Amino acid sequence: MIKTNDIATKRVFEIFEEISLIPRGSGDMEKIADFCENFAKKNGLRYIRDKANNVVIFKEATKGYEKAEPIILQGHLDMVCQSEGEFDFLNNGLEIYTDGDFVKARGTTLGADNGIAVSYILSILESKEISHPKIEAVFTTDEEIGLLGAKALDKSILTAKKMINLDSEEEDILTVSCAGGSDFAINAPLSFEKVKGTKVKLTLKGLKGGHSGVEIHKGRVNSNILAGRVLNLLENFDLISIAGGNKSNAIPNSSVIEFCVKDANSFIEAAEKHLNIIKGEISAREEDFCFEIETLETNEFNVIERNLRDDIIYLLTTAPNGIVDMSAEIEGLVETSLNLGILKTEGDNLYLHFALRSNKASALLYLEKKLERFSKCIECKTESFGFYPPWEFKDNSSLQALYKKCFREEFGYETKVEAIHAGLECSVFASLEDFDCISIGPSLFDVHTVKEKMSIPSAERMYKLLLRILRESK
């Protein structure tokens, strides 16, 4: 149970614990949508559930707020599923616990991105004491894999022109703009030959990983790019398989390579020499990086033909990754970037999946074209998908003004106003006519990793601030 002495937020944390027991990884939205639907029925609230499992719940204004403009409260239902070892996210709930001032999950991502938003909104919908205008509570699906639910939602069912998105991760930052994005995939056919030798398995692990948008500027090492570097250094091997990462928008923190070699001892000695040099080089920013080399059986193996092996090494050593350009308008803002989030040889196919981001649509298009050109070094098929537009800054926002006033009076200092180099569902809604939108949230740390944690005091403070904004939205 989450420990809190704050009565106002107690119900929020109870709901958070409830939804943490519900499997809700991206692509597995049925159960959490059922929960929201049943919640609406239990509380006698009108709702709409669509084919994408988005759920919109409507609550009428409380007394005295009947003439106030309606407001959308919005969060997404899915979470990024990462674990330290084997964990069945399809059938098991999370084991969450309190550690001092933080909520964590044992061995997995916490899912506070965006479970805390869902908990905030449901507690408001359930309450008979909170004052507010008419609320249109929008719970979207599959945000983490391309804002799919938000894109599929029929926006005509909404009447409000103001929206508070609750998917930001730093309490003292008001987010007013975000990058657009898309996904780019390379599928290359592989052919194999039989070779006798010893199988050697190399695991690169312990890297920090993280969110490929908000943490791309921190210099965190991408394990798939590192795997390419290692392959380029080694000699006298055949390649059996390579794999790293399982989410395009998460910087991969581990990769596994399987080799077939004639002289295992010499190969391992050379590999350890190179890897120890790399470890020393990156230790200041990746202090937990380590590697593991295992000698497995000696047998005859299917290995990737050597010309294709060399193409793979070329792809991985030359692949664009990380920051491409910084903003000239907003100091310190990454404007364009990409992340090789998924790499795998599976069956007779090589698969690379990049997440692309930019605050400028033209730069995003250029990045797609660049990857198309880059991939021509190997026989393959490419695909661009999941596009969503940037959310551009609005300088006459009444919602921004109200939030800044409430924040200053509540906390005694000014909130920071920033753009973010990550995708937010605000971009999908902000294209609507006369739409006014902000994004806020409590402080979360190491999101999309097994170290993810949420500050309890911050969650309490931001909930109270949200209630104040609703009270003052007359």
Secondary structure, 3 states (H helix, E strand, C coil): CCCCCCHHHHHHHHHHHHHHCCCCECCCCHHHHHHHHHHHHHCCCEEEECCCCCEEEEECCCCCCCCCCCEEEEEECCECCCECCCCCCCCCCCCEEEECCEEEECCECCCHHHHHHHHHHHHHHHCCCCCCCCEEEEEECCHHHCCHHHHHCCHHHCCCCEEEECCCCCCCEEEEEECEEEEEEEEEECCEEEEEEEEEEEEEECCCCEECCCCHHHCCCCHHHHHHHHHHHCCCCEEEEEEECCCCCEECCCEEEEEEECCHHHHHHHHHHHHHHHHHHHCCCCCCCEEEEEEEEEEEEEEECHHHHHHHHHHHHHCCCEEEEECCCCCCCEEEEEEEEEEEEECCEEEEEEEEEECCHHHHHHHHHHHHHHHHHCCCEEEEEEEECCECCCCCCHHHHHHHHHHHHHHCCCCEEEEECCCCCHHHHCCCCCCEEEECCCCEECCCCCCCEEEHHHHHHHHHHHHHHHHCCC
